[in-house]
Amino acid sequence: MAAATKADGSWGDVMADGRLPRFILICLGVWISAADSLVTATIMPSVGADLGGYAYFGWATAGFLLGSVLAGASSGLLALRFGLRRATAAAALLYAVGCALSAAGPDIWSFLIGRLLQGMGGGWVVGFCSVAIGLLFPDRLLPRVYAAITAVWGVASLLGPMIGGIFADLGAWRWVFWLFAIQALGVAWAAFVMLPRGDQNQADSRVAWPQLTLIAAGVSAIGLADMAHDFARSAALIALGIALLAAMVWVDGRSAVRLLPKGTGNLRSIAGAGLATMFLLTTASMGFSIYGPAILQTLAGFSALAAGYVIAGEAAAWTVLGLIVAHLTGAWPVRMIRLGAVVATLGVLLSALVFPSGSVLGVIVAGLFLGGGFGLAWAFMSQRILAALPLEERAIGAAAMTTVRLTGAAVGAAAAGAVANLVGFSEGLSEVTAKAAGLWVFVSILPVAMLGVWTAWRLTAERT
């Protein structure tokens, strides 16, 4: 009877046979990356004041996300070549080094280099945790394990703003990064002690380096628009970045090693329309989390803690509505994809209307629309994309959704930074610059969100 209980796929089964310490390790590895963005968004006004970094708000997030894209795409290869134990421990150490550099750095450039290293280390840790789940847990336990990982992201949306807000309000934002560095050192030690060596020296796997290089170049070009301080040069750099990202899709479709499923460059295909919708809506959403806390602290007089929690409502709405609609079948998934795209776009529009006035209630409503739209649509978009792919393409498709989401977030962060700086945000955080950023960061990206509504309709169109 006891043996049967151990194999029933319950939570007790997850913890049985010595799996509990490894399960905790995996959750902690995901946590340090999941909490990072919300923590950093909350403390960035303090960072800008101390380091003179108002011009680089977007890069604090874009650099982290860019590092995550590059790391995530190569994590499977590195786990094979160096073994899961050494690869995970080294990734956690790299994340810790990045945290230490951001914490101790005397200027904004050392801070941003630290953010890039955090993105790479954190991206690798999450990627290696995914590999560890597949190696350490039998199939019957995977739904429970992935549910726990989802819960970790939910907890991060609640605790991230609290951690960042408390330290920022105490004038000790640097200690946020020391705290995460200590956690990363714990992950590195536990990984080296607990994880299996795994297969090593398997060099036959390849990484799509040409495509990753084009992604890095495209995001960097858009990010450099932050520093142009001139509309024509900023527009040219953003156009160059978009062209490089489009070139990535073209190159990927003709490469032996691909990041994206076949046909992604064709918006008439389900994969093409679906991944485009994910990219466009994610890009359009990033200004809310990056500039929201700073605007609320300036115009509404909020503390860092209070502003962080108002902005975190977006993530909470995503989680709650995603759970509410998860059971829907039949014609409802199509309706939810379309409705979600429209609702998220309305969230961007509402943000443009309410942020310049510093209306707290308005910002909460805008966040509920923005996050709620993603909650309504995201799981059904993912399901529709994967269902349309042949079996041999599904692994690429699943990985591509993460790559596209992170790339869209990085592009959105960089583009928001460019627009904010053009309207004076780089000169310092004041009522005038906060109002200007609160308007134009969202107005400028609204066409991108509307394009996402169009591709969502293409994704759900009947095909003959």
Secondary structure, 3 states (H helix, E strand, C coil): CHHHHHCCCCHHHHHCCCCHHHHHHHHHHHHHHHCHHHHHHHHHHHHHHHHCCHHHHHHHHHHHHHHHHHHHHHHHHHHHHHCHHHHHHHHHHHHHHHHHHHHHCCCHHHHHHHHHHHHHHHHHHHHHHHHHHHHHCCHHHHHHHHHHHHHHHHHHHHHHHHHHHHHHHCCCCHHHHHHHHHHHHHHHHHHHHHCCCCCECCCCCCCCHHHHHHHHHHHHHHHHHHHCCCHHHHHHHHHHHHHHHHHHHHHHCCCCCCCCCCCCCCCCCHHHHHHHHHHHHHHHHHHHHHHHHHHHHHHCCCCHHHHHHHHHHHHHHHHHHHHHHCCCCCCHHHHHHHHHHHHHHHHHHHHHHHHHHCCHHHHHHHHHHHHHHHHHHHHHHHHHHHHHCCHHHHHHHHHHHHHHHHHHHHHHHHHHHHHHHHCCHHHCCCHHHHHHHHHHHHHCCHHHHHHHHHHHHHHHCCCC
